[in-house]
Amino acid sequence: MKFQGEFQEPEADDATAFVQWDLGFSRQDPELFGKRWKRMYLRLLDLIGSGQALTMSSREGSCRLPAPDVTGWKNSLAKCGG
């Protein structure tokens, strides 16, 4: 998946903060929160919940993130309206 966003000042010294709102859809896009947006959202959740490490790449290089180990995270997110 391709994400176009921006890096922001992280809250901790050993952290990175990348922000992309609404999966790249503009606020005026009638498809925001529609079927195509929902497919992208679910695909992202599937990638995060795959149990495998994720690789993030940019022009500068790449970074391998360990697989998240948070039981029930997807259900918790759904309860928040995600």
Backbone bond lengths (Angstrom), bond angles and torsions (degrees), N, CA, C in turn:
res aa  C-N    CA-C-N  psi(-1)  N-CA   C-N-CA  omega(-1)  CA-C   N-CA-C  phi
1 M - - - 1.440 - - 1.522 108.48 -
2 K 1.293 116.00 146.74 1.457 121.24 179.59 1.523 109.26 -109.49
3 F 1.324 115.38 129.58 1.454 121.31 179.58 1.516 108.49 -121.82
4 Q 1.314 116.70 123.92 1.457 120.75 175.20 1.518 107.57 -108.28
5 G 1.296 114.96 111.22 1.453 120.31 -177.67 1.504 109.52 -147.97
6 E 1.300 115.91 -151.39 1.453 120.24 -179.18 1.514 110.51 -144.59
7 F 1.316 114.91 152.84 1.453 120.72 174.67 1.517 108.38 -87.33
8 Q 1.309 115.81 138.57 1.457 121.77 177.63 1.518 109.09 -121.67
9 E 1.293 115.07 167.52 1.463 120.68 179.43 1.531 109.32 -61.68
10 P 1.331 118.35 121.03 1.470 120.47 179.77 1.525 111.65 -73.48
11 E 1.325 115.00 160.21 1.466 120.35 179.22 1.521 112.77 -82.71
12 A 1.328 117.61 -17.43 1.466 121.49 179.54 1.533 108.88 -127.31
13 D 1.320 116.31 156.32 1.462 120.79 -177.91 1.521 112.94 -64.92
14 D 1.323 118.04 -31.08 1.464 121.07 -176.02 1.529 111.79 -103.61
15 A 1.335 117.21 29.49 1.460 121.36 -176.96 1.527 110.62 -123.06
16 T 1.317 115.01 163.38 1.456 122.85 173.49 1.513 107.42 -128.09
17 A 1.313 116.85 137.01 1.461 120.93 -179.45 1.525 109.27 -118.86
18 F 1.318 116.23 110.81 1.464 122.22 176.95 1.521 107.51 -111.43
19 V 1.331 116.63 131.74 1.459 120.74 -176.35 1.519 109.89 -124.76
20 Q 1.305 115.29 129.84 1.455 122.22 170.54 1.518 106.48 -143.29
21 W 1.301 117.24 116.02 1.453 121.41 -177.79 1.527 111.63 -83.79
22 D 1.292 116.76 142.91 1.470 124.33 168.93 1.525 114.62 56.32
23 L 1.339 116.92 31.29 1.461 122.73 178.92 1.520 112.56 54.32
24 G 1.320 116.55 30.62 1.456 121.30 176.44 1.520 114.99 88.67
25 F 1.318 118.94 -4.28 1.461 121.68 177.15 1.525 108.76 -78.62
26 S 1.316 117.03 143.16 1.465 119.20 176.12 1.527 108.99 -78.14
27 R 1.307 115.80 157.75 1.470 120.75 179.98 1.528 111.66 -63.51
28 Q 1.325 117.50 -25.52 1.453 121.21 -179.65 1.534 112.76 -87.13
29 D 1.319 117.71 -8.36 1.466 121.51 -177.69 1.524 110.08 -68.47
30 P 1.334 118.13 122.61 1.462 119.78 179.90 1.531 113.15 -65.34
31 E 1.346 116.70 -15.44 1.465 119.81 178.97 1.527 112.76 -86.74
32 L 1.342 116.77 -6.70 1.463 119.28 176.69 1.523 109.00 -58.79
33 F 1.298 116.36 124.24 1.466 125.66 -176.03 1.531 112.60 70.58
34 G 1.323 117.14 11.55 1.464 121.86 176.23 1.522 111.24 -88.84
35 K 1.320 116.67 -163.87 1.465 121.70 -174.95 1.520 113.01 -62.81
36 R 1.334 117.87 -45.26 1.471 120.30 -178.94 1.525 110.45 -65.50
37 W 1.329 117.38 -42.90 1.459 121.22 177.67 1.526 110.19 -60.63
38 K 1.341 116.36 -44.86 1.470 121.45 -179.02 1.523 111.03 -61.40
39 R 1.353 118.32 -40.04 1.469 121.45 177.25 1.524 110.55 -61.50
40 M 1.329 117.17 -44.52 1.467 120.61 179.03 1.521 110.94 -64.34
41 Y 1.312 116.16 -42.22 1.464 121.84 179.48 1.526 110.64 -60.78
42 L 1.321 117.23 -47.50 1.461 121.03 -179.78 1.518 111.27 -66.52
43 R 1.329 117.23 -35.60 1.465 120.16 177.22 1.524 110.08 -63.97
44 L 1.333 116.70 -42.90 1.462 120.12 177.48 1.523 111.23 -61.31
45 L 1.326 117.19 -44.55 1.465 119.96 178.12 1.528 111.15 -62.51
46 D 1.333 117.26 -38.58 1.464 120.37 177.39 1.523 111.19 -63.31
47 L 1.333 116.90 -40.06 1.467 119.83 177.80 1.523 110.92 -63.99
48 I 1.319 116.39 -45.61 1.469 120.21 179.96 1.525 110.18 -63.41
49 G 1.321 116.99 -41.13 1.459 121.15 -177.24 1.506 115.43 -88.04
50 S 1.329 117.46 9.53 1.467 120.65 -176.47 1.524 113.24 -68.19
51 G 1.331 117.00 -16.86 1.457 119.42 -177.29 1.515 112.87 80.56
52 Q 1.338 116.54 8.41 1.459 120.99 179.82 1.523 109.48 -115.56
53 A 1.315 114.65 157.07 1.459 119.75 176.02 1.525 109.11 -65.15
54 L 1.310 116.51 149.99 1.462 121.85 179.27 1.522 108.96 -114.18
55 T 1.315 116.26 143.93 1.455 121.22 176.70 1.513 108.77 -111.20
56 M 1.315 115.62 126.77 1.464 121.69 175.80 1.516 106.92 -106.68
57 S 1.335 116.17 128.24 1.464 120.94 -177.75 1.514 110.77 -122.45
58 S 1.318 114.95 149.82 1.462 121.66 175.28 1.525 107.58 -145.34
59 R 1.310 115.88 -179.51 1.466 119.30 176.37 1.519 111.53 -61.16
60 E 1.309 116.10 -28.10 1.464 121.82 -175.94 1.526 113.21 -80.45
61 G 1.323 118.27 -22.97 1.454 121.69 -176.77 1.517 110.59 154.44
62 S 1.317 115.93 -156.45 1.461 119.54 179.95 1.522 110.30 -142.32
63 C 1.325 114.00 162.10 1.454 121.69 -179.24 1.522 107.71 -140.10
64 R 1.307 117.29 131.29 1.458 121.63 178.93 1.524 108.75 -98.44
65 L 1.329 115.63 120.83 1.457 121.47 179.80 1.515 109.71 -97.31
66 P 1.312 118.58 136.91 1.470 119.90 177.69 1.525 110.59 -66.23
67 A 1.304 115.78 156.35 1.465 120.47 177.87 1.514 109.60 -63.07
68 P 1.336 117.36 134.03 1.467 119.07 177.20 1.519 110.78 -65.32
69 D 1.307 116.59 141.96 1.463 121.49 179.87 1.527 108.37 -125.43
70 V 1.330 115.66 73.17 1.456 121.53 -178.30 1.517 108.05 -129.86
71 T 1.299 116.74 103.47 1.454 121.87 -178.41 1.522 110.66 -65.31
72 G 1.331 116.03 131.16 1.451 121.47 175.16 1.513 115.58 75.64
73 W 1.328 118.34 12.36 1.456 120.65 -176.51 1.518 112.31 -63.19
74 K 1.318 117.28 -36.87 1.465 119.97 -177.10 1.531 110.22 -68.40
75 N 1.318 117.96 -40.18 1.451 121.12 177.89 1.528 110.96 -66.06
76 S 1.328 116.91 -39.17 1.457 120.60 177.34 1.518 111.34 -62.73
77 L 1.323 116.64 -40.13 1.455 120.97 178.77 1.529 110.68 -65.56
78 A 1.318 117.20 -40.76 1.467 121.27 179.22 1.529 111.22 -62.11
79 K 1.323 116.98 -35.82 1.468 120.90 179.34 1.534 111.21 -67.35
80 C 1.342 116.62 -24.58 1.466 121.15 179.47 1.512 111.91 -84.61
81 G 1.306 117.22 0.64 1.458 120.36 179.48 1.505 113.89 99.31
82 G 1.352 117.28 7.95 1.457 120.32 -178.74 1.497 112.05 -79.49
